[in-house]
Amino acid sequence: MARNLITDVEGVLVGSAEDERLASGVTVVLFEEPAVASIAMNGGALGTDVKNIYYFAPDSLRWETLEIGYSGFLEWCCVGKLDDFYSWIEGH
């Protein structure tokens, strides 16, 4: 039965792990087919803008900031602004 979760999408696998002693965790969304982009929420390792979303830029092979937080990224994905996301990436 579908519950309207990302795990309901065929070909998408989700896993997570945490270490309470370190107050740290990670969630991975893995696509069975090749994906176009990789994103990460900064927990402090990518820069001082903690909680901003980064993407792995294929041209520089480095993590680059999108200069938005998680809720802003979800808005792009959920309200039909995903084309704006791809245009922004192509412009950088």
MITI-450103 format. One record per residue (C-alpha): residue number from 1; residue in one letter; x, y, z negated. Coordinates in steps of 0.5 Angstrom, whole numbers. Example, Ala and Ser with C-alpha at 12.3 -4.5 7.8 and 13.67 -1.06 7.14 Angstrom:
REM MITI-450103
1|A|25|-9|-16
2|S|27|-2|-14
//
This chain:
REM MITI-450103
1|M|0|0|0
2|A|3|7|2
3|R|4|12|-4
4|N|6|18|1
5|L|13|17|-2
6|I|20|17|2
7|T|20|10|1
8|D|14|8|5
9|V|18|11|11
10|E|20|5|15
11|G|28|5|16
12|V|29|9|10
13|L|33|6|4
14|V|33|10|-3
15|G|38|8|-9
16|S|40|12|-15
17|A|45|11|-21
18|E|46|15|-27
19|D|51|16|-32
20|E|48|19|-39
21|R|55|19|-42
22|L|57|24|-37
23|A|50|27|-35
24|S|51|26|-28
25|G|47|22|-23
26|V|47|21|-15
27|T|41|19|-10
28|V|43|17|-4
29|V|38|16|2
30|L|40|12|8
31|F|37|11|14
32|E|38|4|18
33|E|39|8|24
34|P|44|13|25
35|A|42|20|22
36|V|43|27|25
37|A|45|30|19
38|S|48|29|12
39|I|46|34|6
40|A|48|34|-1
41|M|46|38|-7
42|N|52|41|-11
43|G|53|39|-18
44|G|59|43|-18
45|A|64|39|-14
46|L|63|43|-8
47|G|63|50|-10
48|T|60|55|-16
49|D|53|55|-13
50|V|51|49|-17
51|K|44|47|-14
52|N|45|49|-7
53|I|44|45|-1
54|Y|50|43|3
55|Y|51|39|9
56|F|56|36|12
57|A|58|40|19
58|P|60|35|24
59|D|65|40|28
60|S|69|42|22
61|L|68|35|18
62|R|67|39|11
63|W|61|40|7
64|E|58|47|8
65|T|53|51|4
66|L|46|52|7
67|E|45|58|2
68|I|39|55|-1
69|G|37|51|-6
70|Y|33|44|-6
71|S|26|47|-6
72|G|28|52|0
73|F|30|46|3
74|L|24|42|2
75|E|20|48|4
76|W|24|47|11
77|C|22|40|11
78|C|15|40|9
79|V|12|46|12
80|G|14|45|19
81|K|20|49|19
82|L|25|44|20
83|D|27|47|27
84|D|29|53|23
85|F|34|49|20
86|Y|37|46|26
87|S|37|53|29
88|W|41|55|23
89|I|46|49|23
90|E|47|50|31
91|G|49|58|30
92|H|54|56|25
//
